[in-house]
Amino acid sequence: MSSTHPRLAAPIEGPLVLVVEDDEETRAVLVRDLLTRGFRVDQAPDGATALQRWEARRPDVVLLDLGLPDVDGRRIVRRIRGEATTPIVILSGRANEREKVEALDQGADDYVTKPFGVEELNARLRVALRHAAGPAADPTGSMVVGRLRFDVLRHEVHVGDTPVDLTPREFELLRVLLSNAGRLVTKGRLLRAVWGGAYQGEDAYIYVHVSQLRRKLAAADPDGSLRDLIVTEPGVGYRVREAPPKPRP
């Protein structure tokens, strides 16, 4: 099989899963099941292709086999975790407990041993996505600030009842900012999390995408309640203002 594969698109714009698995039959089963469950899917048969896919698409979650033909999967874990908080769920036939612990210590979020049930795997993926939203998320994995609702699992953003159509980069940018609500996020951290380490110093990427994000949110928010949602810290980065506390009944 070729070392590159076309991305398979799902009819529902759900979270993007990067499936890294060298066994063609297993990979095909995983891709089909994920698509039927509303995920979008990208795939790679080896470590080199996996890193190319991850850099190009910045998926919402990575499903990673440790036993790859070119590199140890733990190297992929270290590379991703060095630049981003993208959830990583290990999928492996290795039953050695030490290897599981090492993968988790190096930044993986969960570990599923082959053979596995698709229901269990689906549950693990969704838990990883909810956790990726950070402490700002509610139990469903959604983050809410005022009239803005950011749904990690459905890969949707709404202002009130109005959907906001974001590009994958804009979605990830907003996710990083919302998951750090109230805290300053430097431009360097945003670049690494959304674009990767190769874009260090490219502040123009941040400026353009934040501007586009603000325009889209404003268009869906005619009353202006989200006008100051993303605050610029000149020369340093951005922060999302925290939602005001709800009044006591």
C-alpha positions, 0 to 999 in steps of 0.5 A: 500500500502507498505511504500516503492515503487520501483523507476520507470525509464524513458527511457530518462535520464532527471532530477530526481523528487521525488514525495511525495504524500500520495494519491495513485491515485494522485501519479500514475497520477503524475508519469505517466505524469512526465515520459512521459515528460522525467523526471526520477521519484522516489516516496514516500507515507509519510514523512519518506519514502520521507527523505529516498529517498531524502538521498539515491538519492538526486533528482533534484527537490522535488514535495511535498504534505504538508498533509502527514499521518506521518508528516507535509510536512513543516517539510520535507521542513525544513529538505531538506533546512537545507542541500541542495538547492534542489528545492521544489515545494509544491503540496497541497489541503490546501487553507489556505494562511498562510500555503502557506506563511509558506511553502515558508518562510521555503524554498519551491520554489513554491506552486501549489494548488489542483486541478491543471493542469499538464501543469501548474505543468510541467511549475512550475517544469521547472522554479524551475529547472532553478532557481536552476542553480543559477545566472550562468545559461542562460535563458534555465537553462544551465550553460556554462563555455568555451566549457562546457555546463551543462544543468539542464533541460535535465540533460546533460553535454557536452564538445563541441559536446561530451556528458559526462556521469556522475553519479548522485553524479558527476552531483550534485557535478558539479552543485553546483560548477558551480552555485557558479562559482568563489566562494569557496565552502567548502568541508563541504558544498559540503558534505551536498549538495551532500551526506547529513548531515550524511557524515560530515567529510568524505572528501574522498568522495569529493576527489574521486568524484572530481578526477573522475569528472576531469578525465571524463571532461579531456577525453571529452576535448582533447585540455585541455581547461578545465584542470583547471576548478575545482581548489583545495583550499588546506585544504578548498574546491574547486572553479570553475574558471569563464569563461573569458569575451567575447571580444567586437565586 
